Amino acid sequence: MADTDGTRAMRTSEIRASNASIVLRALRASSGMTRAELSAETSLTSQALGTILADLVADGSVAERVEASGGPGRPATRYSLVPTASLTVLLALRLREGEIYVANALGDLFAFRQLTPGVDDRASDVVELLMTELDALLEDTNLSSGRIERLTFAVDGAIDETTRVVHDSPAWIDAEVSVADLIRPFLARGVEIEVTSTATAVARAALAQLDPPGDELVAIVQLGFGTWMFLSQGGRILHSRNGRTGYLSHVQIPGNDRRCECGRVGCLATVVGHGAMARRYSERSGVTVRDGADVLDRLETGDADAIAVALEAGTWLVAVIAPLVRLADPDRLVIAGTVAPGSPEVGTRLIELIRKGLGPDLADLEIESVSPDLSRLLAG
């Protein structure tokens, strides 16, 4: 079937866009390159590079600088990436707040803003607030939202990849909100969008910080809004087809007779998690707190009831994860998230509980805890 003028033009445009991406990746990894160096690195011809570089310089993505040769011959022109030519944004919708991270084309974080939605805000209100704050943040740095190339939503809750619905999300987001509703306001901006659970984002950030060897099997237990366990190999999180791999909050535990909000009895969420820790703290101390984050804050002061609640939750957690870790038999176990802020003693005792629960067969397993920096997802 013969090509039409339209299909030929489309294919040519796609090839140019692909080649431009190759050039930008090469420049991102360097402090600057000449056309000859780019040709050697990318295998693109000098003629093709001439057209690509002219377009990239014209749209402000690349800067050119003529260098003095110091001898006979034409001076070389060196090309470098303009850091703010393209932006990557991470929007994290957390239990109590939203967080906005903005990185430049080099992967450097240069803008951050935190905001607190109202307790009764719905998903649409929160997304509108995030959009407004993002635009204000970019305006403060004299940048346009039109430079955003990629935007990631990290949402507290579990995302079912089959139905594309977020389940078990915080109170200030709809109980079940569709991914389409979250991203719809951004679609008109022509931005590449990814939606993931905060737990997955935290696990990915932990991997970025740890930089494990490519063949190492890593088990990652993520503590925060819900309890998760991921497996990673080659630096990549392994997922099932529905995207809810490792969501442990509704695993039922023998001996736990508490009724869960899901209607079943004995779920891990009734003894481990923000709501469960707040309830247990109030029962022990007689002091009402908003959620588990308040309990974790009280650990910083050495509050005896907060310590007891945290260790009790750790005991239940071990009952669930120990059999899974023994089954996976990983090279390393990572506890991701803030295990016990301001209380290293509790963090140490939690790891001791885990090691005891794993038994002698995994006595030599490397166990560590990290507090992942989500901005690491924007690097590179």
C-alpha positions as CSV (number, residue, x, y, z in Angstrom):
1,M,0.0,0.0,0.0
2,A,1.5,3.3,-1.1
3,D,2.3,6.0,1.4
4,T,0.2,9.1,1.2
5,D,1.8,12.5,1.7
6,G,0.1,12.7,5.1
7,T,1.4,9.3,6.4
8,R,4.9,10.1,5.1
9,A,4.9,13.5,6.9
10,M,3.6,11.9,10.1
11,R,6.4,9.2,10.0
12,T,9.0,11.9,9.3
13,S,7.7,13.9,12.3
14,E,7.8,10.9,14.5
15,I,11.4,10.1,13.5
16,R,12.5,13.6,14.2
17,A,10.8,13.6,17.6
18,S,12.5,10.3,18.5
19,N,15.9,11.6,17.3
20,A,15.4,14.8,19.3
21,S,14.7,12.7,22.4
22,I,17.9,10.7,21.8
23,V,19.9,14.0,21.6
24,L,18.3,15.4,24.7
25,R,19.1,12.2,26.7
26,A,22.8,12.4,25.6
27,L,23.0,16.1,26.6
28,R,21.3,15.4,29.9
29,A,24.1,13.0,30.8
30,S,26.9,15.5,29.9
31,S,28.0,19.0,30.7
32,G,28.0,19.8,27.0
33,M,28.9,18.2,23.7
34,T,30.0,19.2,20.2
35,R,28.2,18.0,17.1
36,A,31.0,15.5,16.5
37,E,30.7,14.1,20.0
38,L,27.0,13.8,19.7
39,S,27.3,12.0,16.4
40,A,29.7,9.5,18.0
41,E,27.4,9.1,21.0
42,T,24.0,8.8,19.2
43,S,25.1,7.4,15.8
44,L,23.1,10.2,14.1
45,T,24.6,11.8,11.1
46,S,26.1,15.3,11.3
47,Q,23.5,16.5,8.8
48,A,20.6,15.1,10.9
49,L,22.1,16.6,14.0
50,G,22.3,20.0,12.4
51,T,18.5,20.1,11.8
52,I,17.7,18.6,15.3
53,L,20.0,21.0,17.1
54,A,18.8,24.0,15.2
55,D,15.2,23.1,16.2
56,L,16.1,22.5,19.9
57,V,18.1,25.8,20.1
58,A,15.1,27.6,18.5
59,D,12.6,26.3,21.0
60,G,14.9,27.0,24.0
61,S,15.6,23.4,25.0
62,V,19.3,23.6,24.1
63,A,21.9,26.4,24.4
64,E,24.9,26.7,22.1
65,R,28.2,28.2,22.9
66,V,31.1,28.8,20.4
67,E,34.4,27.9,21.9
68,A,37.7,29.5,21.0
69,S,39.8,27.0,19.1
70,G,43.2,28.3,20.3
71,G,44.6,27.5,16.9
72,P,43.8,27.2,13.2
73,G,40.5,25.9,12.0
74,R,36.9,26.7,12.8
75,P,36.0,27.1,16.5
76,A,33.8,24.3,17.9
77,T,30.2,24.9,18.9
78,R,29.3,23.1,22.2
79,Y,25.6,22.3,22.9
80,S,24.2,21.9,26.4
81,L,20.8,21.3,27.9
82,V,18.8,24.3,29.3
83,P,17.8,22.9,32.7
84,T,14.4,24.7,32.9
85,A,13.5,23.9,29.3
86,S,11.4,21.0,30.5
87,L,9.9,20.2,33.9
88,T,8.9,17.0,35.7
89,V,6.2,17.3,38.4
90,L,5.2,14.9,41.2
91,L,1.9,15.5,43.0
92,A,1.7,13.4,46.2
93,L,-1.8,13.2,47.7
94,R,-1.1,12.1,51.3
95,L,-3.1,11.4,54.4
96,R,-3.2,15.1,55.6
97,E,-1.6,17.1,52.9
98,G,-0.7,17.4,49.3
99,E,2.9,17.8,48.2
100,I,4.2,19.3,44.9
101,Y,7.7,18.6,43.7
102,V,9.1,20.2,40.5
103,A,12.3,19.0,38.9
104,N,14.2,20.5,35.9
105,A,15.4,18.6,32.8
106,L,18.6,17.5,34.7
107,G,16.5,15.8,37.4
108,D,17.4,18.5,40.0
109,L,14.6,19.3,42.5
110,F,14.2,23.1,42.5
111,A,10.7,23.8,43.7
112,F,8.5,22.3,46.4
113,R,5.2,23.2,48.1
114,Q,3.1,21.6,50.7
115,L,-0.6,22.3,51.1
116,T,-3.3,21.1,53.5
117,P,-6.8,20.4,52.0
118,G,-9.8,20.8,54.2
119,V,-11.0,17.7,55.9
120,D,-14.3,17.7,53.9
121,D,-12.7,18.4,50.5
122,R,-13.6,16.0,47.7
123,A,-11.2,14.7,45.1
124,S,-12.3,17.4,42.6
125,D,-11.6,20.1,45.2
126,V,-8.1,18.7,46.0
127,V,-7.1,18.4,42.3
128,E,-8.3,22.0,41.6
129,L,-6.3,23.2,44.7
130,L,-3.2,21.3,43.4
131,M,-3.5,22.8,39.9
132,T,-3.8,26.3,41.4
133,E,-0.8,25.8,43.7
134,L,1.3,24.3,41.0
135,D,0.7,27.3,38.7
136,A,1.5,29.7,41.5
137,L,4.7,27.8,42.3
138,L,5.8,27.9,38.7
139,E,4.9,31.6,38.5
140,D,7.0,32.3,41.6
141,T,10.0,30.7,39.7
142,N,9.2,32.6,36.5
143,L,8.3,29.4,34.6
144,S,5.3,28.4,32.5
145,S,3.2,25.3,33.1
146,G,3.6,24.7,29.3
147,R,7.1,23.4,30.0
148,I,5.8,20.4,32.0
149,E,6.6,17.2,30.1
150,R,5.6,14.6,32.7
151,L,3.4,14.6,35.7
152,T,3.0,11.8,38.3
153,F,0.2,11.5,40.8
154,A,1.0,9.5,43.9
155,V,-2.2,8.8,45.8
156,D,-2.6,7.3,49.2
157,G,-4.8,4.2,48.6
158,A,-4.9,1.2,46.3
159,I,-5.3,1.5,42.6
160,D,-7.1,-1.3,40.8
161,E,-5.6,-1.3,37.3
162,T,-8.5,-3.2,35.9
163,T,-11.2,-0.7,36.9
164,R,-8.8,2.3,37.3
165,V,-10.4,3.1,40.7
166,V,-8.6,4.3,43.8
167,H,-9.8,2.4,46.9
168,D,-9.2,3.0,50.6
169,S,-8.1,6.6,50.0
170,P,-8.0,9.2,52.8
171,A,-11.1,10.8,54.1
172,W,-10.6,14.1,52.2
173,I,-10.6,12.2,48.9
174,D,-13.8,10.4,47.7
175,A,-14.0,6.9,49.1
176,E,-13.6,5.6,45.6
177,V,-12.4,8.0,43.0
178,S,-11.5,7.1,39.4
179,V,-8.1,7.8,38.0
180,A,-9.8,9.5,35.1
181,D,-11.4,12.1,37.5
182,L,-8.0,12.8,39.0
183,I,-6.2,13.5,35.7
184,R,-9.0,15.0,33.6
185,P,-8.1,18.7,34.5
186,F,-4.5,18.0,33.3
187,L,-5.3,16.3,30.0
188,A,-6.0,19.5,28.2
189,R,-2.4,20.6,29.0
190,G,-1.0,17.8,26.8
191,V,1.1,16.4,29.6
192,E,2.3,12.8,30.0
193,I,0.6,11.6,33.1
194,E,1.2,8.6,35.4
195,V,-1.0,7.7,38.4
196,T,0.4,5.4,41.1
197,S,-0.2,4.6,44.7
198,T,1.9,6.5,47.2
199,A,3.1,3.1,48.5
200,T,4.5,2.2,45.1
201,A,6.1,5.7,44.8
202,V,7.7,5.3,48.3
203,A,9.0,1.8,47.3
204,R,10.4,3.2,44.1
205,A,12.0,6.1,45.9
206,A,13.6,3.7,48.4
207,L,15.1,1.7,45.5
208,A,16.5,4.9,44.0
209,Q,18.2,5.6,47.3
210,L,19.5,2.1,47.9
211,D,20.5,1.4,44.3
212,P,20.6,-2.4,44.7
213,P,22.5,-4.6,42.3
214,G,20.6,-5.5,39.2
215,D,20.1,-9.2,40.1
216,E,19.3,-8.6,43.8
217,L,15.8,-9.6,45.0
218,V,14.6,-7.0,47.4
219,A,11.5,-7.3,49.6
220,I,10.1,-3.8,50.6
221,V,7.6,-3.4,53.4
222,Q,6.0,0.0,53.1
223,L,4.4,1.5,56.3
224,G,2.2,4.5,56.1
225,F,-1.3,4.9,54.7
226,G,-2.0,1.1,54.6
227,T,0.6,-1.7,54.7
228,W,2.2,-3.0,51.6
229,M,4.9,-5.5,50.6
230,F,6.6,-5.3,47.3
231,L,9.2,-7.4,45.6
232,S,11.8,-5.8,43.3
233,Q,14.4,-7.2,41.0
234,G,16.7,-5.3,38.6
235,G,15.5,-2.1,40.3
236,R,12.0,-2.6,39.1
237,I,8.9,-3.1,41.2
238,L,7.1,-6.4,40.3
239,H,3.3,-6.0,39.9
240,S,0.4,-8.3,39.3
241,R,-2.0,-7.5,36.5
242,N,-4.4,-5.5,38.7
243,G,-1.7,-3.3,40.2
244,R,-2.6,-4.1,43.8
245,T,0.2,-6.4,44.5
246,G,1.4,-6.5,48.1
247,Y,-1.6,-4.6,49.6
248,L,-1.7,-6.3,53.1
249,S,-4.1,-4.1,55.0
250,H,-7.0,-6.5,54.6
251,V,-5.1,-9.7,55.2
252,Q,-7.0,-11.5,58.1
253,I,-4.9,-12.5,61.1
254,P,-5.8,-15.4,63.4
255,G,-6.5,-14.2,66.9
256,N,-7.6,-10.7,65.9
257,D,-11.3,-10.3,66.6
258,R,-11.6,-6.7,65.6
259,R,-14.1,-5.8,62.9
260,C,-12.7,-3.9,60.0
261,E,-14.5,-1.1,58.0
262,C,-14.5,-3.5,55.0
263,G,-17.0,-5.6,57.0
264,R,-14.7,-8.5,57.7
265,V,-13.1,-9.5,61.1
266,G,-9.4,-9.7,61.8
267,C,-7.9,-7.5,59.0
268,L,-4.4,-6.1,59.6
269,A,-5.9,-2.6,59.1
270,T,-7.6,-2.9,62.5
271,V,-4.3,-3.2,64.3
272,V,-1.7,-1.6,62.0
273,G,-2.2,1.8,60.3
274,H,-3.1,5.4,61.1
275,G,-6.7,4.8,62.3
276,A,-5.9,1.7,64.3
277,M,-3.0,3.3,66.1
278,A,-5.0,6.3,67.0
279,R,-7.8,4.2,68.4
280,R,-5.4,2.0,70.4
281,Y,-3.6,5.1,71.8
282,S,-6.9,6.7,72.9
283,E,-8.0,3.4,74.6
284,R,-4.7,3.2,76.5
285,S,-4.1,6.9,77.4
286,G,-7.6,8.3,77.5
287,V,-6.4,11.1,75.2
288,T,-8.2,11.5,71.8
289,V,-5.8,12.0,68.8
290,R,-6.7,12.6,65.2
291,D,-4.8,9.7,63.6
292,G,-1.7,7.6,63.7
293,A,0.5,10.5,62.6
294,D,-0.3,12.1,66.0
295,V,0.8,8.8,67.7
296,L,4.1,8.8,65.7
297,D,4.6,12.5,66.7
298,R,4.3,11.5,70.4
299,L,7.0,8.9,70.0
300,E,9.4,11.9,69.7
301,T,8.7,12.8,73.3
302,G,9.1,9.2,74.5
303,D,5.4,8.9,75.3
304,A,5.1,5.5,77.0
305,D,1.6,4.8,75.5
306,A,2.7,5.7,72.0
307,I,5.7,3.4,72.3
308,A,3.5,0.5,73.5
309,V,1.0,1.1,70.7
310,A,3.8,1.2,68.1
311,L,5.3,-2.1,69.3
312,E,1.9,-3.8,69.6
313,A,1.3,-2.8,65.9
314,G,4.8,-4.1,65.1
315,T,3.9,-7.5,66.6
316,W,0.8,-7.9,64.5
317,L,2.7,-6.7,61.4
318,V,5.4,-9.4,61.9
319,A,2.6,-12.0,62.1
320,V,1.7,-11.1,58.5
321,I,4.9,-10.3,56.8
322,A,7.2,-13.0,58.3
323,P,5.6,-15.9,56.3
324,L,5.7,-13.8,53.1
325,V,9.3,-12.9,53.5
326,R,10.2,-16.6,54.3
327,L,8.4,-17.6,51.1
328,A,10.1,-14.9,48.9
329,D,13.5,-15.6,50.4
330,P,14.9,-12.2,49.3
331,D,18.5,-11.0,49.4
332,R,17.5,-8.0,51.4
333,L,14.5,-6.8,53.4
334,V,13.8,-3.0,53.5
335,I,11.3,-1.3,55.8
336,A,10.3,1.8,53.8
337,G,8.5,4.8,55.3
338,T,9.0,6.5,58.6
339,V,9.2,3.6,61.0
340,A,9.4,5.7,64.2
341,P,10.3,9.3,63.7
342,G,12.4,10.7,66.5
343,S,12.5,7.3,68.2
344,P,15.4,5.2,67.0
345,E,14.8,2.8,69.9
346,V,11.3,1.8,68.6
347,G,12.7,1.4,65.1
348,T,15.4,-0.9,66.4
349,R,13.0,-2.9,68.4
350,L,10.7,-3.3,65.4
351,I,13.5,-4.7,63.3
352,E,14.3,-7.0,66.2
353,L,10.7,-8.2,66.2
354,I,10.9,-8.9,62.5
355,R,14.2,-10.8,62.8
356,K,12.7,-12.9,65.6
357,G,9.6,-13.6,63.5
358,L,11.6,-14.7,60.5
359,G,13.4,-17.4,62.5
360,P,16.9,-18.9,62.4
361,D,16.7,-19.8,58.7
362,L,16.9,-16.1,57.7
363,A,19.2,-15.1,60.5
364,D,21.7,-13.7,58.0
365,L,19.1,-11.7,56.0
366,E,20.1,-8.0,55.7
367,I,17.3,-5.8,57.2
368,E,17.3,-2.1,57.0
369,S,14.9,0.8,57.3
370,V,14.9,3.9,55.1
371,S,12.8,7.1,55.0
372,P,12.4,7.6,51.3
373,D,12.6,11.0,49.7
374,L,9.9,11.1,47.0
375,S,11.8,13.8,45.1
376,R,14.2,10.9,44.1
377,L,11.5,9.8,41.6
378,L,12.2,12.9,39.6
379,A,15.9,12.5,39.3
380,G,17.4,11.7,35.9
